[in-house]
Amino acid sequence: MSSMVRSGDDVRRSAPEAYGRSDGERSETARSAGASGARTPDPKVSAKAKRRRFTAAEKLRVLQAADACKAPGELGALLRREGIYSSHLAAWRKLRATLGTAGLVAKRRGPAPKRSAEEKRLAELERENARLQARLETAHTIIAVQKKVATLLGNTIPDLPSDGSE
């Protein structure tokens, strides 16, 4: 009965033998792994993740294949095989429905391109023109109110020509 019960030391000594390696082999493996410090990278995984981009032809091909799926589980198998999510299909179907196949073309990401000096000047002049038009409208409204007040008080104000010349 006492031969069946082992102390903690006996268990530790017998464990490496049970796993097929001795203490020396195990510690040598640990030393060699610790000496190199880093694990070798998996060649299938890139160092930096990159966003996948699908061409319009690829999107259309996947949509046609998805539309052809009729049996249960067929669509899921297609999604796994292509490596896409169902949200991709939903977004692509929406684009195809609203804009046709032209909607499947990828749009350029990032900030808008810089405007030229002429375009900036034109935009500035258009804003100034809109601001001055609003001020002119306000001035016309004030003059119309002043004419009505003057008429009520019995004073007449002569009409000015609308082109601004006297």
C-alpha positions in Angstrom: 0.0 0.0 0.0 2.8 2.4 0.8 4.4 1.5 -2.5 1.4 2.9 -4.4 1.5 6.3 -2.6 4.4 8.5 -3.8 5.8 11.6 -2.3 6.0 14.9 -4.2 9.6 14.2 -5.2 8.8 10.9 -6.7 6.0 12.4 -8.8 8.3 15.2 -10.2 11.0 12.7 -11.1 8.6 10.4 -12.9 6.7 13.1 -14.8 9.3 13.8 -17.4 9.7 10.1 -18.0 6.0 9.9 -18.5 6.1 12.6 -21.1 9.0 11.0 -22.9 11.7 13.5 -22.1 14.2 13.6 -19.2 14.9 16.7 -17.1 18.1 17.4 -19.1 16.3 17.3 -22.4 13.6 19.6 -21.1 15.9 22.1 -19.7 18.1 22.1 -22.8 15.1 22.9 -24.9 14.1 25.7 -22.6 17.7 27.1 -22.6 17.9 27.1 -26.4 14.5 28.8 -26.7 15.5 31.4 -24.1 18.9 32.0 -25.8 17.4 32.9 -29.1 14.8 35.1 -27.3 12.3 35.3 -30.2 10.2 32.8 -31.9 10.5 32.4 -35.6 7.6 34.2 -37.3 4.9 32.3 -39.2 5.6 32.8 -42.9 1.9 32.8 -43.7 1.2 35.9 -41.5 2.4 39.3 -42.7 4.0 41.6 -40.3 1.4 44.3 -40.8 -2.3 43.7 -41.6 -3.4 45.1 -44.9 -7.0 45.9 -45.9 -8.3 43.7 -48.6 -9.5 45.5 -51.7 -12.0 43.9 -54.1 -12.2 45.0 -57.7 -15.6 45.6 -59.2 -15.3 42.4 -61.2 -14.5 40.4 -58.0 -17.5 41.9 -56.2 -19.8 41.2 -59.2 -18.5 37.6 -59.4 -19.1 37.0 -55.7 -22.6 38.6 -55.9 -23.6 36.4 -58.8 -22.3 33.3 -57.0 -24.2 34.4 -53.8 -27.4 34.9 -55.8 -27.0 31.4 -57.3 -26.8 29.8 -53.8 -30.1 28.1 -53.1 -29.4 25.1 -50.8 -29.1 25.6 -47.0 -25.5 26.3 -46.0 -24.3 27.0 -49.5 -24.1 30.8 -48.9 -22.1 30.2 -45.7 -19.7 28.0 -47.5 -19.3 30.7 -50.2 -18.6 33.4 -47.6 -16.0 31.2 -45.9 -14.3 30.2 -49.2 -14.1 33.9 -50.3 -13.1 35.1 -46.8 -15.8 37.7 -46.6 -18.6 38.6 -44.2 -22.3 38.8 -44.9 -22.1 42.5 -44.3 -19.9 42.8 -47.4 -22.6 41.1 -49.5 -25.3 43.4 -48.0 -23.3 46.6 -48.8 -22.4 45.4 -52.3 -26.0 44.5 -53.0 -27.1 47.9 -51.9 -24.5 49.6 -54.1 -25.5 47.5 -57.0 -29.2 48.2 -56.5 -28.7 52.0 -56.2 -25.8 52.7 -58.6 -25.7 49.6 -60.8 -22.4 48.0 -61.5 -20.7 51.4 -61.5 -21.4 51.5 -57.7 -19.1 48.5 -57.2 -16.0 50.4 -58.2 -13.8 51.3 -55.2 -13.7 54.9 -54.2 -10.4 56.5 -53.4 -9.9 56.7 -49.6 -8.2 59.4 -47.7 -8.4 63.2 -47.7 -9.6 65.1 -50.7 -6.9 66.2 -53.1 -5.5 69.7 -52.7 -7.2 72.5 -54.6 -5.3 74.8 -56.9 -4.9 78.5 -56.2 -7.5 79.4 -58.9 -10.0 77.0 -57.3 -9.4 78.5 -53.8 -9.8 82.0 -55.1 -13.0 81.1 -57.0 -14.5 79.5 -53.8 -13.5 82.6 -51.8 -15.1 84.9 -54.3 -18.3 82.8 -54.4 -18.6 82.9 -50.6 -18.0 86.7 -50.7 -20.6 87.1 -53.4 -23.2 85.1 -51.4 -22.5 87.2 -48.3 -22.9 90.5 -50.2 -26.1 89.2 -51.8 -27.5 88.5 -48.3 -26.5 92.0 -47.1 -28.1 93.6 -50.2 -31.3 91.7 -49.5 -31.3 93.0 -45.9 -30.7 96.6 -47.1 -33.6 96.3 -49.6 -35.9 95.1 -46.8 -34.8 98.0 -44.5 -35.5 100.5 -47.3 -38.9 99.0 -47.9 -39.8 99.3 -44.2 -38.5 102.9 -44.1 -40.7 103.8 -47.1 -43.8 102.3 -45.4 -43.1 104.2 -42.2 -42.6 107.5 -44.1 -45.8 106.9 -46.0 -47.7 106.4 -42.7 -46.2 109.6 -41.3 -47.1 111.5 -44.5 -43.6 112.0 -45.9 -42.9 110.7 -49.4 -39.6 109.3 -50.4 -38.9 109.3 -54.1 -38.1 105.9 -55.6 -34.5 105.4 -56.5 -33.6 103.7 -59.8 -32.9 100.0 -59.2 -29.6 100.0 -61.3 -27.9 102.3 -58.8 -27.3 105.3 -61.2 -28.9 108.7 -60.6 
